Amino acid sequence: MKAATEILLKENLKSLNLSHMSANLASLVRQARENGSSHEEFLLALSEVELQMRAENRLKRKLREAKFPLLKTLEQFDYSSAVTTDRE
């Protein structure tokens, strides 16, 4: 891809709020050339990067907005101190 074309494309992607596509453009263009991917496959890979990053950012934002006092995984949970109930 020509340098001028790449610069304009990155600016356009940023203007469209597709910043992750812009950030990953060069590496995905290189991969597409190496793999001989079609235009459709290239666009699919580029859009999947944007969607994946947005999903990750959405999860991070929701966790931050929830204001949990402490994040723990199930592996970190102390089952010995948990209150149990009798099953009848």
Rosetta blueprint (number, residue, H / E / L):
1 M L
2 K L
3 A H
4 A H
5 T H
6 E H
7 I H
8 L H
9 L H
10 K H
11 E H
12 N H
13 L H
14 K H
15 S H
16 L L
17 N L
18 L L
19 S H
20 H H
21 M H
22 S H
23 A H
24 N H
25 L H
26 A H
27 S H
28 L H
29 V H
30 R H
31 Q H
32 A H
33 R H
34 E H
35 N H
36 G L
37 S L
38 S L
39 H H
40 E H
41 E H
42 F H
43 L H
44 L H
45 A H
46 L H
47 S H
48 E H
49 V H
50 E H
51 L H
52 Q H
53 M H
54 R H
55 A H
56 E H
57 N H
58 R H
59 L H
60 K H
61 R H
62 K H
63 L H
64 R H
65 E H
66 A H
67 K L
68 F L
69 P L
70 L L
71 L L
72 K L
73 T L
74 L H
75 E H
76 Q H
77 F L
78 D L
79 Y H
80 S H
81 S H
82 A L
83 V L
84 T L
85 T L
86 D L
87 R L
88 E L
